[in-house]
Amino acid sequence: VKTKRKDLKDTVVAQKINRFHKDGHILAAAVLIDLYIREQIEVHHWTLQEGNVAVPYKVNHRKGQPVMEHFLDFYTPFAELIFRDMRLPSGLNEAPIWDALERRGIVD
């Protein structure tokens, strides 16, 4: 990612964190958490005998939910892929996130 600002040159803004850094897993998890909290996806998991929740095994798009016009909604169709690989889709990467930050004037 190219930036004209020298103060951002060696920061996360100038890096493709999704593919070449271990932070890509954290980014993918954050996107899935957001989609789950906004009820755009369902997370399937086993329940143990005591009623405790075990590790999730499947994620899918929740049917019948209206799109909330949120910048992370671009990732909703890829939720299963993101869950499986714990990476954002290569064609989309983190572009919607940076675009939203630019629109808000946080980065230029």
N, CA, C and O atoms as CSV, one atom per row, in Angstrom:
chain,resi,resn,atom,element,x,y,z
A,1,VAL,N,N,0.854,-1.161,0.000
A,1,VAL,CA,C,0.000,0.000,0.000
A,1,VAL,C,C,0.898,1.222,0.000
A,1,VAL,O,O,1.817,1.319,0.813
A,2,LYS,N,N,0.643,2.144,-0.895
A,2,LYS,CA,C,1.472,3.337,-0.990
A,2,LYS,C,C,0.785,4.503,-0.301
A,2,LYS,O,O,-0.422,4.705,-0.439
A,3,THR,N,N,1.562,5.253,0.429
A,3,THR,CA,C,1.069,6.454,1.077
A,3,THR,C,C,2.048,7.584,0.830
A,3,THR,O,O,3.258,7.372,0.757
A,4,LYS,N,N,1.512,8.783,0.704
A,4,LYS,CA,C,2.354,9.947,0.471
A,4,LYS,C,C,2.888,10.525,1.772
A,4,LYS,O,O,3.877,11.258,1.774
A,5,ARG,N,N,2.239,10.198,2.866
A,5,ARG,CA,C,2.641,10.757,4.152
A,5,ARG,C,C,3.833,9.998,4.723
A,5,ARG,O,O,3.779,8.778,4.878
A,6,LYS,N,N,4.897,10.709,5.031
A,6,LYS,CA,C,6.106,10.082,5.581
A,6,LYS,C,C,5.859,9.509,6.976
A,6,LYS,O,O,6.448,8.491,7.339
A,7,ASP,N,N,4.995,10.153,7.757
A,7,ASP,CA,C,4.750,9.673,9.117
A,7,ASP,C,C,3.977,8.348,9.144
A,7,ASP,O,O,3.956,7.670,10.172
A,8,LEU,N,N,3.346,7.975,8.032
A,8,LEU,CA,C,2.613,6.707,7.969
A,8,LEU,C,C,3.355,5.622,7.193
A,8,LEU,O,O,2.888,4.486,7.105
A,9,LYS,N,N,4.509,5.972,6.632
A,9,LYS,CA,C,5.219,5.053,5.740
A,9,LYS,C,C,5.568,3.713,6.386
A,9,LYS,O,O,5.428,2.677,5.736
A,10,ASP,N,N,6.010,3.698,7.620
A,10,ASP,CA,C,6.416,2.456,8.280
A,10,ASP,C,C,5.388,1.963,9.291
A,10,ASP,O,O,5.729,1.210,10.204
A,11,THR,N,N,4.145,2.375,9.137
A,11,THR,CA,C,3.102,1.941,10.062
A,11,THR,C,C,2.220,0.888,9.398
A,11,THR,O,O,2.466,0.473,8.265
A,12,VAL,N,N,1.200,0.472,10.118
A,12,VAL,CA,C,0.279,-0.535,9.612
A,12,VAL,C,C,-0.455,-0.047,8.358
A,12,VAL,O,O,-0.879,-0.861,7.538
A,13,VAL,N,N,-0.606,1.252,8.205
A,13,VAL,CA,C,-1.286,1.791,7.030
A,13,VAL,C,C,-0.547,1.419,5.753
A,13,VAL,O,O,-1.167,1.250,4.703
A,14,ALA,N,N,0.764,1.291,5.834
A,14,ALA,CA,C,1.574,1.011,4.655
A,14,ALA,C,C,1.826,-0.484,4.462
A,14,ALA,O,O,2.646,-0.860,3.623
A,15,GLN,N,N,1.158,-1.325,5.201
A,15,GLN,CA,C,1.390,-2.767,5.127
A,15,GLN,C,C,0.136,-3.500,4.676
A,15,GLN,O,O,-0.982,-3.076,4.971
A,16,LYS,N,N,0.328,-4.593,3.966
A,16,LYS,CA,C,-0.789,-5.490,3.638
A,16,LYS,C,C,-0.833,-6.542,4.737
A,16,LYS,O,O,-0.211,-7.598,4.621
A,17,ILE,N,N,-1.559,-6.255,5.785
A,17,ILE,CA,C,-1.522,-7.124,6.955
A,17,ILE,C,C,-2.271,-8.432,6.765
A,17,ILE,O,O,-2.029,-9.392,7.498
A,18,ASN,N,N,-3.158,-8.486,5.814
A,18,ASN,CA,C,-3.970,-9.686,5.644
A,18,ASN,C,C,-3.160,-10.891,5.179
A,18,ASN,O,O,-3.374,-11.993,5.682
A,19,ARG,N,N,-2.265,-10.723,4.263
A,19,ARG,CA,C,-1.582,-11.866,3.660
A,19,ARG,C,C,-0.202,-12.173,4.229
A,19,ARG,O,O,0.186,-13.339,4.298
A,20,PHE,N,N,0.531,-11.167,4.629
A,20,PHE,CA,C,1.937,-11.402,4.928
A,20,PHE,C,C,2.303,-11.233,6.394
A,20,PHE,O,O,3.480,-11.332,6.742
A,21,HIS,N,N,1.347,-10.987,7.248
A,21,HIS,CA,C,1.628,-10.808,8.655
A,21,HIS,C,C,0.657,-11.642,9.485
A,21,HIS,O,O,-0.460,-11.926,9.052
A,22,LYS,N,N,1.087,-12.025,10.664
A,22,LYS,CA,C,0.230,-12.853,11.504
A,22,LYS,C,C,-0.999,-12.103,11.993
A,22,LYS,O,O,-1.945,-12.726,12.475
A,23,ASP,N,N,-1.005,-10.780,11.881
A,23,ASP,CA,C,-2.172,-9.993,12.269
A,23,ASP,C,C,-3.378,-10.275,11.383
A,23,ASP,O,O,-4.499,-9.911,11.739
A,24,GLY,N,N,-3.173,-10.904,10.256
A,24,GLY,CA,C,-4.292,-11.236,9.375
A,24,GLY,C,C,-5.320,-12.121,10.048
A,24,GLY,O,O,-6.514,-12.004,9.771
A,25,HIS,N,N,-4.872,-13.015,10.937
A,25,HIS,CA,C,-5.800,-13.876,11.674
A,25,HIS,C,C,-6.657,-13.052,12.631
A,25,HIS,O,O,-7.855,-13.297,12.774
A,26,ILE,N,N,-6.038,-12.086,13.277
A,26,ILE,CA,C,-6.772,-11.230,14.213
A,26,ILE,C,C,-7.785,-10.384,13.457
A,26,ILE,O,O,-8.914,-10.200,13.914
A,27,LEU,N,N,-7.387,-9.877,12.318
A,27,LEU,CA,C,-8.292,-9.079,11.492
A,27,LEU,C,C,-9.489,-9.907,11.040
A,27,LEU,O,O,-10.626,-9.437,11.089
A,28,ALA,N,N,-9.239,-11.135,10.601
A,28,ALA,CA,C,-10.330,-12.021,10.180
A,28,ALA,C,C,-11.270,-12.316,11.342
A,28,ALA,O,O,-12.488,-12.318,11.166
A,29,ALA,N,N,-10.719,-12.564,12.526
A,29,ALA,CA,C,-11.548,-12.826,13.704
A,29,ALA,C,C,-12.391,-11.603,14.059
A,29,ALA,O,O,-13.561,-11.742,14.417
A,30,ALA,N,N,-11.811,-10.412,13.964
A,30,ALA,CA,C,-12.546,-9.185,14.277
A,30,ALA,C,C,-13.710,-8.988,13.306
A,30,ALA,O,O,-14.794,-8.569,13.714
A,31,VAL,N,N,-13.495,-9.284,12.044
A,31,VAL,CA,C,-14.570,-9.160,11.049
A,31,VAL,C,C,-15.685,-10.154,11.371
A,31,VAL,O,O,-16.862,-9.793,11.333
A,32,LEU,N,N,-15.330,-11.398,11.687
A,32,LEU,CA,C,-16.349,-12.395,12.022
A,32,LEU,C,C,-17.127,-12.002,13.277
A,32,LEU,O,O,-18.343,-12.182,13.335
A,33,ILE,N,N,-16.437,-11.470,14.275
A,33,ILE,CA,C,-17.117,-11.042,15.502
A,33,ILE,C,C,-18.110,-9.930,15.188
A,33,ILE,O,O,-19.239,-9.946,15.680
A,34,ASP,N,N,-17.696,-8.969,14.374
A,34,ASP,CA,C,-18.596,-7.883,14.009
A,34,ASP,C,C,-19.826,-8.418,13.283
A,34,ASP,O,O,-20.950,-8.024,13.593
A,35,LEU,N,N,-19.619,-9.309,12.321
A,35,LEU,CA,C,-20.753,-9.868,11.569
A,35,LEU,C,C,-21.686,-10.638,12.496
A,35,LEU,O,O,-22.904,-10.589,12.326
A,36,TYR,N,N,-21.132,-11.342,13.465
A,36,TYR,CA,C,-21.949,-12.099,14.416
A,36,TYR,C,C,-22.744,-11.158,15.328
A,36,TYR,O,O,-23.936,-11.372,15.550
A,37,ILE,N,N,-22.098,-10.133,15.847
A,37,ILE,CA,C,-22.771,-9.198,16.748
A,37,ILE,C,C,-23.909,-8.467,16.026
A,37,ILE,O,O,-24.957,-8.209,16.617
A,38,ARG,N,N,-23.701,-8.141,14.768
A,38,ARG,CA,C,-24.747,-7.468,13.987
A,38,ARG,C,C,-25.720,-8.464,13.362
A,38,ARG,O,O,-26.533,-8.087,12.518
A,39,GLU,N,N,-25.644,-9.735,13.769
A,39,GLU,CA,C,-26.558,-10.800,13.363
A,39,GLU,C,C,-26.598,-11.030,11.866
A,39,GLU,O,O,-27.656,-11.324,11.308
A,40,GLN,N,N,-25.452,-10.897,11.209
A,40,GLN,CA,C,-25.349,-11.162,9.777
A,40,GLN,C,C,-24.939,-12.612,9.508
A,40,GLN,O,O,-25.168,-13.129,8.415
A,41,ILE,N,N,-24.334,-13.267,10.499
A,41,ILE,CA,C,-23.928,-14.667,10.352
A,41,ILE,C,C,-24.374,-15.463,11.575
A,41,ILE,O,O,-24.637,-14.906,12.641
A,42,GLU,N,N,-24.451,-16.773,11.393
A,42,GLU,CA,C,-24.733,-17.700,12.489
A,42,GLU,C,C,-23.472,-18.504,12.764
A,42,GLU,O,O,-22.753,-18.880,11.838
A,43,VAL,N,N,-23.209,-18.762,14.020
A,43,VAL,CA,C,-22.063,-19.570,14.417
A,43,VAL,C,C,-22.611,-20.846,15.043
A,43,VAL,O,O,-23.341,-20.796,16.033
A,44,HIS,N,N,-22.259,-21.982,14.465
A,44,HIS,CA,C,-22.711,-23.284,14.966
A,44,HIS,C,C,-21.622,-23.873,15.850
A,44,HIS,O,O,-20.440,-23.828,15.510
A,45,HIS,N,N,-22.032,-24.424,16.984
A,45,HIS,CA,C,-21.073,-25.009,17.923
A,45,HIS,C,C,-21.733,-26.169,18.659
A,45,HIS,O,O,-22.957,-26.292,18.701
A,46,TRP,N,N,-20.898,-26.999,19.227
A,46,TRP,CA,C,-21.402,-28.086,20.046
A,46,TRP,C,C,-21.679,-27.553,21.438
A,46,TRP,O,O,-21.079,-26.566,21.864
A,47,THR,N,N,-22.591,-28.209,22.149
A,47,THR,CA,C,-22.851,-27.870,23.545
A,47,THR,C,C,-22.474,-29.076,24.387
A,47,THR,O,O,-22.899,-30.198,24.111
A,48,LEU,N,N,-21.676,-28.839,25.410
A,48,LEU,CA,C,-21.244,-29.905,26.298
A,48,LEU,C,C,-22.369,-30.274,27.258
A,48,LEU,O,O,-23.351,-29.540,27.372
A,49,GLN,N,N,-22.236,-31.398,27.946
A,49,GLN,CA,C,-23.299,-31.877,28.838
A,49,GLN,C,C,-23.651,-30.863,29.920
A,49,GLN,O,O,-24.815,-30.751,30.305
A,50,GLU,N,N,-22.684,-30.143,30.402
A,50,GLU,CA,C,-22.930,-29.191,31.482
A,50,GLU,C,C,-23.585,-27.910,30.971
A,50,GLU,O,O,-23.878,-27.017,31.766
A,51,GLY,N,N,-23.820,-27.800,29.668
A,51,GLY,CA,C,-24.401,-26.603,29.103
A,51,GLY,C,C,-23.371,-25.596,28.622
A,51,GLY,O,O,-23.722,-24.542,28.092
A,52,ASN,N,N,-22.103,-25.921,28.808
A,52,ASN,CA,C,-21.038,-25.033,28.331
A,52,ASN,C,C,-20.925,-25.113,26.816
A,52,ASN,O,O,-21.188,-26.155,26.216
A,53,VAL,N,N,-20.538,-24.023,26.218
A,53,VAL,CA,C,-20.377,-23.954,24.773
A,53,VAL,C,C,-18.981,-24.425,24.406
A,53,VAL,O,O,-17.997,-24.028,25.031
A,54,ALA,N,N,-18.900,-25.265,23.399
A,54,ALA,CA,C,-17.609,-25.774,22.926
A,54,ALA,C,C,-17.177,-24.991,21.681
A,54,ALA,O,O,-17.817,-24.014,21.295
A,55,VAL,N,N,-16.121,-25.421,21.088
A,55,VAL,CA,C,-15.527,-24.754,19.929
A,55,VAL,C,C,-16.504,-24.726,18.752
A,55,VAL,O,O,-17.156,-25.732,18.470
A,56,PRO,N,N,-16.613,-23.582,18.059
A,56,PRO,CA,C,-17.478,-23.527,16.875
A,56,PRO,C,C,-16.919,-24.388,15.750
A,56,PRO,O,O,-15.706,-24.542,15.611
A,57,TYR,N,N,-17.815,-24.942,14.960
A,57,TYR,CA,C,-17.379,-25.784,13.846
A,57,TYR,C,C,-17.869,-25.288,12.494
A,57,TYR,O,O,-17.406,-25.771,11.460
A,58,LYS,N,N,-18.795,-24.332,12.477
A,58,LYS,CA,C,-19.347,-23.879,11.208
A,58,LYS,C,C,-19.903,-22.467,11.348
A,58,LYS,O,O,-20.446,-22.094,12.387
A,59,VAL,N,N,-19.757,-21.699,10.283
A,59,VAL,CA,C,-20.310,-20.342,10.204
A,59,VAL,C,C,-21.036,-20.232,8.876
A,59,VAL,O,O,-20.534,-20.698,7.853
A,60,ASN,N,N,-22.222,-19.616,8.883
A,60,ASN,CA,C,-22.890,-19.349,7.614
A,60,ASN,C,C,-23.700,-18.061,7.694
A,60,ASN,O,O,-23.944,-17.526,8.775
A,61,HIS,N,N,-24.108,-17.581,6.535
A,61,HIS,CA,C,-24.867,-16.337,6.422
A,61,HIS,C,C,-26.254,-16.542,7.008
A,61,HIS,O,O,-26.919,-17.531,6.701
A,62,ARG,N,N,-26.687,-15.628,7.836
A,62,ARG,CA,C,-28.018,-15.720,8.435
A,62,ARG,C,C,-29.046,-15.243,7.417
A,62,ARG,O,O,-28.983,-14.108,6.944
A,63,LYS,N,N,-29.976,-16.099,7.090
A,63,LYS,CA,C,-30.989,-15.785,6.091
A,63,LYS,C,C,-32.062,-14.884,6.693
A,63,LYS,O,O,-32.407,-15.001,7.869
A,64,GLY,N,N,-32.579,-13.985,5.862
A,64,GLY,CA,C,-33.668,-13.132,6.290
A,64,GLY,C,C,-33.249,-11.873,7.025
A,64,GLY,O,O,-34.099,-11.060,7.389
A,65,GLN,N,N,-31.965,-11.698,7.248
A,65,GLN,CA,C,-31.499,-10.493,7.933
A,65,GLN,C,C,-31.270,-9.378,6.918
A,65,GLN,O,O,-30.630,-9.608,5.892
A,66,PRO,N,N,-31.775,-8.183,7.180
A,66,PRO,CA,C,-31.528,-7.075,6.250
A,66,PRO,C,C,-30.079,-6.610,6.333
A,66,PRO,O,O,-29.459,-6.649,7.395
A,67,VAL,N,N,-29.560,-6.177,5.210
A,67,VAL,CA,C,-28.201,-5.635,5.181
A,67,VAL,C,C,-28.227,-4.305,5.909
A,67,VAL,O,O,-29.154,-3.515,5.730
A,68,MET,N,N,-27.220,-4.050,6.728
A,68,MET,CA,C,-27.205,-2.853,7.569
A,68,MET,C,C,-26.434,-1.692,6.940
A,68,MET,O,O,-26.235,-0.661,7.583
A,69,GLU,N,N,-26.007,-1.850,5.705
A,69,GLU,CA,C,-25.220,-0.829,5.016
A,69,GLU,C,C,-23.993,-0.427,5.821
A,69,GLU,O,O,-23.707,0.756,6.004
A,70,HIS,N,N,-23.295,-1.415,6.285
A,70,HIS,CA,C,-22.069,-1.236,7.061
A,70,HIS,C,C,-20.906,-1.659,6.179
A,70,HIS,O,O,-21.054,-2.568,5.362
A,71,PHE,N,N,-19.752,-1.018,6.329
A,71,PHE,CA,C,-18.644,-1.331,5.429
A,71,PHE,C,C,-18.135,-2.766,5.566
A,71,PHE,O,O,-17.503,-3.278,4.642
A,72,LEU,N,N,-18.391,-3.415,6.680
A,72,LEU,CA,C,-17.957,-4.809,6.825
A,72,LEU,C,C,-18.951,-5.797,6.210
A,72,LEU,O,O,-18.678,-6.996,6.164
A,73,ASP,N,N,-20.094,-5.308,5.740
A,73,ASP,CA,C,-21.053,-6.190,5.069
A,73,ASP,C,C,-20.490,-6.780,3.780
A,73,ASP,O,O,-21.004,-7.784,3.289
A,74,PHE,N,N,-19.452,-6.178,3.230
A,74,PHE,CA,C,-18.802,-6.737,2.045
A,74,PHE,C,C,-18.269,-8.145,2.317
A,74,PHE,O,O,-18.120,-8.946,1.393
A,75,TYR,N,N,-17.986,-8.441,3.576
A,75,TYR,CA,C,-17.411,-9.734,3.942
A,75,TYR,C,C,-18.455,-10.809,4.223
A,75,TYR,O,O,-18.108,-11.986,4.322
A,76,THR,N,N,-19.722,-10.433,4.353
A,76,THR,CA,C,-20.765,-11.396,4.714
A,76,THR,C,C,-20.832,-12.598,3.774
A,76,THR,O,O,-20.916,-13.723,4.266
A,77,PRO,N,N,-20.800,-12.428,2.444
A,77,PRO,CA,C,-20.861,-13.607,1.567
A,77,PRO,C,C,-19.648,-14.536,1.709
A,77,PRO,O,O,-19.701,-15.691,1.286
A,78,PHE,N,N,-18.571,-14.044,2.296
A,78,PHE,CA,C,-17.345,-14.823,2.428
A,78,PHE,C,C,-17.136,-15.359,3.847
A,78,PHE,O,O,-16.045,-15.827,4.175
A,79,ALA,N,N,-18.170,-15.295,4.689
A,79,ALA,CA,C,-18.024,-15.663,6.098
A,79,ALA,C,C,-17.498,-17.089,6.283
A,79,ALA,O,O,-16.623,-17.318,7.118
A,80,GLU,N,N,-18.018,-18.037,5.522
A,80,GLU,CA,C,-17.562,-19.427,5.663
A,80,GLU,C,C,-16.088,-19.562,5.279
A,80,GLU,O,O,-15.326,-20.255,5.954
A,81,LEU,N,N,-15.700,-18.909,4.213
A,81,LEU,CA,C,-14.303,-18.931,3.767
A,81,LEU,C,C,-13.387,-18.272,4.799
A,81,LEU,O,O,-12.308,-18.786,5.091
A,82,ILE,N,N,-13.815,-17.144,5.345
A,82,ILE,CA,C,-13.017,-16.457,6.365
A,82,ILE,C,C,-12.864,-17.343,7.591
A,82,ILE,O,O,-11.775,-17.439,8.157
A,83,PHE,N,N,-13.953,-17.994,8.007
A,83,PHE,CA,C,-13.902,-18.884,9.172
A,83,PHE,C,C,-12.955,-20.055,8.929
A,83,PHE,O,O,-12.171,-20.417,9.807
A,84,ARG,N,N,-13.026,-20.637,7.752
A,84,ARG,CA,C,-12.178,-21.795,7.434
A,84,ARG,C,C,-10.696,-21.437,7.383
A,84,ARG,O,O,-9.862,-22.148,7.945
A,85,ASP,N,N,-10.366,-20.325,6.704
A,85,ASP,CA,C,-8.961,-19.963,6.497
A,85,ASP,C,C,-8.421,-18.985,7.538
A,85,ASP,O,O,-7.207,-18.837,7.682
A,86,MET,N,N,-9.315,-18.321,8.258
A,86,MET,CA,C,-8.957,-17.250,9.198
A,86,MET,C,C,-8.105,-16.182,8.516
A,86,MET,O,O,-7.152,-15.655,9.091
A,87,ARG,N,N,-8.472,-15.888,7.298
A,87,ARG,CA,C,-7.897,-14.804,6.494
A,87,ARG,C,C,-9.036,-14.157,5.723
A,87,ARG,O,O,-10.029,-14.813,5.407
A,88,LEU,N,N,-8.897,-12.880,5.421
A,88,LEU,CA,C,-9.884,-12.223,4.580
A,88,LEU,C,C,-9.706,-12.698,3.142
A,88,LEU,O,O,-8.597,-13.073,2.763
A,89,PRO,N,N,-10.763,-12.696,2.328
A,89,PRO,CA,C,-10.649,-13.164,0.940
A,89,PRO,C,C,-9.613,-12.355,0.171
A,89,PRO,O,O,-9.557,-11.132,0.295
A,90,SER,N,N,-8.800,-13.033,-0.616
A,90,SER,CA,C,-7.676,-12.378,-1.291
A,90,SER,C,C,-8.106,-11.293,-2.266
A,90,SER,O,O,-7.394,-10.299,-2.413
A,91,GLY,N,N,-9.227,-11.443,-2.929
A,91,GLY,CA,C,-9.670,-10.424,-3.872
A,91,GLY,C,C,-10.172,-9.164,-3.190
A,91,GLY,O,O,-10.138,-8.081,-3.774
A,92,LEU,N,N,-10.637,-9.300,-1.960
A,92,LEU,CA,C,-11.206,-8.182,-1.215
A,92,LEU,C,C,-10.208,-7.608,-0.208
A,92,LEU,O,O,-10.118,-6.393,-0.030
A,93,ASN,N,N,-9.459,-8.502,0.448
A,93,ASN,CA,C,-8.485,-8.115,1.474
A,93,ASN,C,C,-9.075,-7.104,2.445
A,93,ASN,O,O,-10.237,-7.220,2.835
A,94,GLU,N,N,-8.286,-6.122,2.833
A,94,GLU,CA,C,-8.774,-5.141,3.794
A,94,GLU,C,C,-9.231,-3.841,3.131
A,94,GLU,O,O,-9.370,-2.827,3.815
A,95,ALA,N,N,-9.463,-3.845,1.838
A,95,ALA,CA,C,-9.852,-2.641,1.096
A,95,ALA,C,C,-11.091,-1.936,1.666
A,95,ALA,O,O,-11.052,-0.716,1.820
A,96,PRO,N,N,-12.197,-2.644,1.991
A,96,PRO,CA,C,-13.353,-1.935,2.545
A,96,PRO,C,C,-13.048,-1.230,3.872
A,96,PRO,O,O,-13.626,-0.186,4.175
A,97,ILE,N,N,-12.151,-1.799,4.644
A,97,ILE,CA,C,-11.791,-1.196,5.933
A,97,ILE,C,C,-11.046,0.110,5.700
A,97,ILE,O,O,-11.377,1.129,6.306
A,98,TRP,N,N,-10.032,0.089,4.815
A,98,TRP,CA,C,-9.267,1.308,4.522
A,98,TRP,C,C,-10.146,2.352,3.846
A,98,TRP,O,O,-10.016,3.542,4.132
A,99,ASP,N,N,-11.036,1.930,2.955
A,99,ASP,CA,C,-11.939,2.875,2.292
A,99,ASP,C,C,-12.823,3.602,3.305
A,99,ASP,O,O,-13.034,4.811,3.202
A,100,ALA,N,N,-13.332,2.860,4.278
A,100,ALA,CA,C,-14.173,3.470,5.314
A,100,ALA,C,C,-13.375,4.460,6.160
A,100,ALA,O,O,-13.883,5.522,6.520
A,101,LEU,N,N,-12.134,4.115,6.473
A,101,LEU,CA,C,-11.283,5.030,7.245
A,101,LEU,C,C,-10.985,6.305,6.462
A,101,LEU,O,O,-10.941,7.394,7.035
A,102,GLU,N,N,-10.779,6.170,5.151
A,102,GLU,CA,C,-10.527,7.342,4.318
A,102,GLU,C,C,-11.775,8.223,4.221
A,102,GLU,O,O,-11.674,9.447,4.302
A,103,ARG,N,N,-12.941,7.615,4.050
A,103,ARG,CA,C,-14.178,8.390,3.961
A,103,ARG,C,C,-14.443,9.186,5.231
A,103,ARG,O,O,-14.995,10.286,5.186
A,104,ARG,N,N,-14.048,8.625,6.352
A,104,ARG,CA,C,-14.245,9.305,7.639
A,104,ARG,C,C,-13.150,10.323,7.940
A,104,ARG,O,O,-13.242,11.062,8.921
A,105,GLY,N,N,-12.117,10.366,7.105
A,105,GLY,CA,C,-11.037,11.328,7.297
A,105,GLY,C,C,-10.002,10.897,8.321
A,105,GLY,O,O,-9.179,11.709,8.745
A,106,ILE,N,N,-10.027,9.630,8.728
A,106,ILE,CA,C,-9.063,9.136,9.703
A,106,ILE,C,C,-7.702,8.961,9.067
A,106,ILE,O,O,-6.683,9.275,9.682
A,107,VAL,N,N,-7.673,8.460,7.837
A,107,VAL,CA,C,-6.443,8.383,7.048
A,107,VAL,C,C,-6.696,9.069,5.715
A,107,VAL,O,O,-7.834,9.170,5.255
A,108,ASP,N,N,-5.616,9.538,5.104
A,108,ASP,CA,C,-5.792,10.192,3.799
A,108,ASP,C,C,-4.925,9.548,2.757
A,108,ASP,O,O,-4.939,9.965,1.598
